Amino acid sequence: MLLSGHNYVVWLTGLSGAGKTTVAVALRAALTRTGYHAMLLDGDDIRAGLNADLGFSAAERHENLRRIAHIARLISGNGFIVIVATISPRCADRELARAIVGSSFREVYVDTPLEVCERRDIKGLYRKARSGAYRPSPA
């Protein structure tokens, strides 16, 4: 059974506006209803608090995800299913998270069409990118 042991980290990744948090909230609710202990770590929430000292350079993005992976590992080690919802576009960063978490790591790409993500552009990232005002840090 997929959930035997109950200490999984489900790492939801995808574009900004893809619906990662929406999926994570629904998954946590479904797991909780069926008797599992589940916790959500949302990338935006963690950046607003614990990782507020980090910016958006490649090194800072890497450190952000490294910290999130360590938190997820600690929580999952206590019998929780941890659902992480974060933009983590670099394969190297996701591989680091996988190495930190270990065999309980499950990566899920939330595949949402770019047009839909742009319509949901809550943070204004797509608008800034199209205007040239936003330049993501190099991978």
Backbone as CSV, one residue per row, in Angstrom:
resi,resn,N_x,N_y,N_z,CA_x,CA_y,CA_z,C_x,C_y,C_z
1,MET,0.846,-1.187,0.000,0.000,0.000,0.000,0.884,1.240,0.000
2,LEU,0.528,2.234,-0.761,1.327,3.446,-0.903,1.576,4.137,0.425
3,LEU,0.598,4.165,1.297,0.726,4.953,2.515,1.147,4.147,3.733
4,SER,1.556,2.897,3.566,2.011,2.155,4.726,3.254,2.844,5.281
5,GLY,3.334,2.958,6.578,4.417,3.693,7.200,4.049,5.147,7.458
6,HIS,3.225,5.714,6.627,2.642,7.053,6.807,3.644,8.194,6.840
7,ASN,4.892,7.968,6.533,5.836,9.082,6.576,6.345,9.394,5.168
8,TYR,5.503,10.032,4.420,5.838,10.429,3.059,5.947,11.937,2.956
9,VAL,6.752,12.376,1.979,6.804,13.774,1.593,6.353,13.830,0.145
10,VAL,5.223,14.470,-0.083,4.691,14.646,-1.429,5.086,16.056,-1.859
11,TRP,6.002,16.148,-2.804,6.592,17.415,-3.226,5.889,17.874,-4.497
12,LEU,4.949,18.813,-4.357,4.221,19.347,-5.508,5.016,20.505,-6.099
13,THR,5.312,20.405,-7.374,6.055,21.445,-8.052,5.317,21.814,-9.335
14,GLY,5.607,22.974,-9.850,4.966,23.437,-11.079,5.086,24.944,-11.182
15,LEU,4.551,25.472,-12.229,4.618,26.917,-12.472,3.860,27.706,-11.404
16,SER,4.199,28.967,-11.284,3.432,29.869,-10.432,2.007,29.927,-10.971
17,GLY,1.026,29.742,-10.105,-0.367,29.761,-10.531,-0.879,28.430,-11.041
18,ALA,-0.082,27.376,-10.922,-0.486,26.067,-11.442,-1.562,25.402,-10.588
19,GLY,-1.711,25.837,-9.350,-2.692,25.224,-8.463,-2.093,24.281,-7.436
20,LYS,-0.790,24.395,-7.202,-0.115,23.522,-6.254,-0.730,23.603,-4.863
21,THR,-0.950,24.799,-4.367,-1.515,24.960,-3.032,-2.945,24.448,-2.985
22,THR,-3.717,24.693,-4.014,-5.095,24.201,-4.070,-5.122,22.674,-4.004
23,VAL,-4.260,22.032,-4.778,-4.164,20.572,-4.753,-3.700,20.102,-3.379
24,ALA,-2.717,20.790,-2.816,-2.173,20.408,-1.504,-3.217,20.493,-0.404
25,VAL,-4.013,21.546,-0.415,-5.070,21.711,0.595,-6.099,20.596,0.466
26,ALA,-6.487,20.286,-0.758,-7.469,19.212,-0.983,-6.901,17.854,-0.580
27,LEU,-5.646,17.606,-0.890,-5.007,16.344,-0.523,-4.903,16.207,0.988
28,ARG,-4.490,17.278,1.653,-4.403,17.238,3.120,-5.774,16.947,3.731
29,ALA,-6.806,17.592,3.233,-8.161,17.363,3.752,-8.594,15.921,3.537
30,ALA,-8.335,15.378,2.351,-8.724,13.991,2.058,-7.960,13.010,2.946
31,LEU,-6.675,13.236,3.124,-5.880,12.354,3.981,-6.349,12.421,5.431
32,THR,-6.618,13.627,5.899,-7.073,13.814,7.283,-8.421,13.132,7.503
33,ARG,-9.322,13.275,6.530,-10.637,12.617,6.637,-10.523,11.105,6.746
34,THR,-9.500,10.534,6.134,-9.350,9.079,6.153,-8.443,8.598,7.286
35,GLY,-8.084,9.500,8.189,-7.362,9.104,9.389,-5.858,9.269,9.373
36,TYR,-5.311,9.827,8.319,-3.869,10.063,8.270,-3.531,11.402,8.899
37,HIS,-2.327,11.511,9.425,-1.816,12.790,9.911,-1.080,13.438,8.748
38,ALA,-1.563,14.585,8.317,-0.975,15.256,7.167,-0.731,16.720,7.489
39,MET,0.349,17.247,6.929,0.701,18.644,7.139,1.102,19.254,5.806
40,LEU,0.737,20.512,5.617,1.060,21.244,4.399,2.167,22.253,4.679
41,LEU,3.197,22.235,3.857,4.236,23.264,3.869,4.123,24.014,2.549
42,ASP,3.611,25.230,2.615,3.419,26.034,1.409,4.624,26.961,1.232
43,GLY,5.202,26.941,0.049,6.395,27.729,-0.233,6.220,29.212,0.055
44,ASP,5.084,29.785,-0.298,4.853,31.207,-0.038,4.804,31.498,1.462
45,ASP,4.147,30.635,2.220,4.060,30.825,3.666,5.432,30.714,4.319
46,ILE,6.224,29.761,3.892,7.555,29.579,4.476,8.465,30.745,4.121
47,ARG,8.346,31.244,2.894,9.145,32.420,2.502,8.754,33.659,3.296
48,ALA,7.501,33.750,3.692,7.035,34.919,4.448,7.496,34.868,5.907
49,GLY,7.877,33.699,6.381,8.263,33.553,7.783,9.685,33.065,7.926
50,LEU,9.832,31.773,8.058,11.136,31.153,8.316,12.203,31.585,7.323
51,ASN,11.857,31.672,6.063,12.843,31.997,5.030,12.741,33.440,4.536
52,ALA,12.212,34.313,5.366,12.069,35.722,4.984,13.421,36.391,4.751
53,ASP,14.488,35.786,5.251,15.822,36.352,5.069,16.418,36.038,3.696
54,LEU,15.714,35.266,2.897,16.234,34.860,1.595,15.597,35.647,0.457
55,GLY,16.392,35.946,-0.522,15.896,36.602,-1.727,15.623,35.569,-2.811
56,PHE,15.839,35.965,-4.060,15.487,35.098,-5.174,16.650,34.811,-6.122
57,SER,17.868,34.997,-5.662,19.009,34.578,-6.482,19.003,33.056,-6.559
58,ALA,19.765,32.504,-7.467,19.826,31.046,-7.591,20.273,30.405,-6.281
59,ALA,21.261,31.000,-5.632,21.762,30.446,-4.360,20.696,30.531,-3.266
60,GLU,19.961,31.633,-3.222,18.921,31.791,-2.196,17.722,30.891,-2.460
61,ARG,17.375,30.694,-3.710,16.300,29.748,-4.043,16.698,28.334,-3.624
62,HIS,17.961,27.991,-3.883,18.493,26.688,-3.492,18.404,26.515,-1.968
63,GLU,18.825,27.519,-1.239,18.777,27.456,0.232,17.342,27.365,0.740
64,ASN,16.430,28.079,0.121,15.021,28.016,0.490,14.508,26.578,0.398
65,LEU,14.782,25.926,-0.723,14.298,24.564,-0.933,15.032,23.566,-0.035
66,ARG,16.305,23.805,0.230,17.060,22.942,1.144,16.434,22.972,2.533
67,ARG,16.108,24.168,3.000,15.476,24.303,4.322,14.110,23.615,4.354
68,ILE,13.323,23.823,3.314,11.994,23.204,3.261,12.124,21.679,3.295
69,ALA,13.083,21.134,2.561,13.278,19.684,2.543,13.638,19.164,3.938
70,HIS,14.488,19.887,4.650,14.853,19.458,6.007,13.652,19.493,6.946
71,ILE,12.848,20.532,6.842,11.640,20.619,7.672,10.707,19.453,7.347
72,ALA,10.509,19.197,6.062,9.628,18.105,5.632,10.124,16.763,6.163
73,ARG,11.436,16.541,6.099,12.006,15.284,6.601,11.761,15.135,8.094
74,LEU,11.969,16.202,8.850,11.753,16.135,10.298,10.301,15.817,10.639
75,ILE,9.385,16.473,9.954,7.962,16.259,10.239,7.523,14.869,9.796
76,SER,7.951,14.444,8.609,7.541,13.122,8.132,8.126,12.019,9.005
77,GLY,9.281,12.266,9.582,9.888,11.293,10.482,9.089,11.068,11.754
78,ASN,8.130,11.947,11.995,7.256,11.820,13.158,5.882,11.267,12.774
79,GLY,5.815,10.597,11.633,4.592,9.896,11.243,3.606,10.702,10.437
80,PHE,4.000,11.847,9.942,3.111,12.685,9.145,3.364,12.471,7.663
81,ILE,2.328,12.655,6.877,2.477,12.799,5.443,2.606,14.297,5.220
82,VAL,3.728,14.720,4.682,3.992,16.141,4.481,3.786,16.462,3.009
83,ILE,2.969,17.457,2.759,2.694,17.908,1.398,3.379,19.255,1.234
84,VAL,4.345,19.298,0.345,5.092,20.522,0.071,4.582,21.083,-1.244
85,ALA,4.190,22.346,-1.235,3.735,23.022,-2.450,4.677,24.193,-2.706
86,THR,5.553,24.039,-3.683,6.536,25.081,-3.937,6.987,25.068,-5.391
87,ILE,7.296,26.239,-5.903,7.907,26.331,-7.218,9.346,25.854,-7.020
88,SER,9.701,24.815,-7.700,11.083,24.309,-7.608,11.507,23.860,-9.002
89,PRO,11.792,24.838,-9.874,11.999,24.533,-11.287,13.306,23.813,-11.613
90,ARG,14.301,23.958,-10.755,15.606,23.357,-11.068,15.669,21.905,-10.608
91,CYS,15.995,21.034,-11.539,16.117,19.606,-11.244,17.116,19.374,-10.107
92,ALA,18.212,20.107,-10.093,19.233,19.927,-9.050,18.667,20.201,-7.662
93,ASP,17.786,21.193,-7.546,17.184,21.508,-6.249,16.220,20.413,-5.812
94,ARG,15.451,19.877,-6.751,14.533,18.782,-6.414,15.314,17.512,-6.062
95,GLU,16.431,17.287,-6.734,17.268,16.126,-6.411,17.887,16.279,-5.021
96,LEU,18.263,17.498,-4.659,18.769,17.737,-3.311,17.673,17.444,-2.285
97,ALA,16.467,17.925,-2.549,15.340,17.667,-1.644,15.109,16.167,-1.513
98,ARG,15.174,15.448,-2.627,15.003,13.995,-2.618,16.095,13.340,-1.765
99,ALA,17.331,13.806,-1.897,18.443,13.246,-1.122,18.270,13.516,0.377
100,ILE,17.781,14.696,0.720,17.572,15.052,2.128,16.436,14.231,2.722
101,VAL,15.340,14.131,2.004,14.143,13.444,2.511,14.349,11.932,2.509
102,GLY,14.954,11.404,1.460,15.172,9.966,1.365,14.067,9.258,0.610
103,SER,13.901,7.987,0.898,13.014,7.137,0.107,11.533,7.487,0.228
104,SER,11.174,8.321,1.184,9.761,8.702,1.325,9.363,9.851,0.396
105,PHE,10.318,10.392,-0.360,10.083,11.532,-1.255,9.280,11.101,-2.481
106,ARG,8.202,11.823,-2.759,7.387,11.594,-3.951,7.202,12.933,-4.651
107,GLU,7.726,13.054,-5.860,7.626,14.304,-6.621,6.416,14.246,-7.537
108,VAL,5.633,15.325,-7.524,4.449,15.439,-8.376,4.509,16.784,-9.092
109,TYR,4.497,16.737,-10.408,4.469,17.963,-11.198,3.018,18.311,-11.487
110,VAL,2.592,19.479,-11.048,1.232,19.953,-11.308,1.271,20.615,-12.679
111,ASP,0.785,19.889,-13.668,0.892,20.276,-15.073,-0.322,21.107,-15.477
112,THR,-0.126,22.400,-15.470,-1.192,23.346,-15.810,-0.743,24.168,-17.011
113,PRO,-1.583,24.336,-18.021,-1.184,25.127,-19.191,-0.750,26.543,-18.801
114,LEU,0.260,27.033,-19.478,0.789,28.367,-19.213,-0.305,29.432,-19.266
115,GLU,-1.235,29.307,-20.214,-2.307,30.306,-20.349,-3.158,30.370,-19.079
116,VAL,-3.398,29.223,-18.472,-4.184,29.176,-17.232,-3.382,29.817,-16.099
117,CYS,-2.102,29.499,-16.008,-1.252,30.095,-14.972,-1.205,31.615,-15.114
118,GLU,-1.110,32.084,-16.344,-1.078,33.533,-16.583,-2.388,34.198,-16.166
119,ARG,-3.513,33.534,-16.395,-4.807,34.085,-15.971,-4.884,34.191,-14.447
120,ARG,-4.242,33.289,-13.761,-4.256,33.264,-12.296,-3.115,34.078,-11.695
121,ASP,-2.462,34.892,-12.442,-1.221,35.580,-12.084,-1.364,36.473,-10.850
122,ILE,-1.582,35.843,-9.703,-1.804,36.567,-8.445,-0.605,37.442,-8.083
123,LYS,0.587,36.954,-8.296,1.810,37.665,-7.915,2.283,38.658,-8.972
124,GLY,1.672,38.619,-10.156,2.076,39.524,-11.227,3.381,39.131,-11.903
125,LEU,3.843,37.900,-11.696,5.123,37.466,-12.257,5.107,37.380,-13.777
126,TYR,4.024,36.866,-14.334,3.954,36.722,-15.788,3.866,38.093,-16.450
127,ARG,3.091,38.970,-15.855,2.972,40.337,-16.387,4.342,41.020,-16.362
128,LYS,5.068,40.882,-15.246,6.404,41.484,-15.144,7.368,40.871,-16.149
129,ALA,7.304,39.560,-16.314,8.202,38.882,-17.255,7.942,39.346,-18.679
130,ARG,6.670,39.472,-19.046,6.329,39.897,-20.407,6.713,41.359,-20.660
131,SER,6.718,42.168,-19.610,7.079,43.573,-19.776,8.595,43.777,-19.718
132,GLY,9.325,42.716,-19.342,10.779,42.827,-19.236,11.242,43.283,-17.871
133,ALA,10.306,43.525,-16.950,10.650,44.022,-15.622,11.152,42.926,-14.697
134,TYR,10.920,41.696,-15.039,11.318,40.578,-14.187,12.260,39.657,-14.952
135,ARG,13.383,39.418,-14.373,14.360,38.501,-14.968,14.669,37.430,-13.912
136,PRO,14.200,36.196,-14.144,14.517,35.152,-13.182,16.019,34.910,-13.134
137,SER,16.502,34.496,-11.951,17.927,34.230,-11.821,18.301,33.028,-12.675
138,PRO,19.518,33.001,-13.176,19.932,31.883,-14.030,19.911,30.569,-13.255
139,ALA,19.629,29.491,-13.967,19.546,28.164,-13.333,20.901,27.663,-12.878
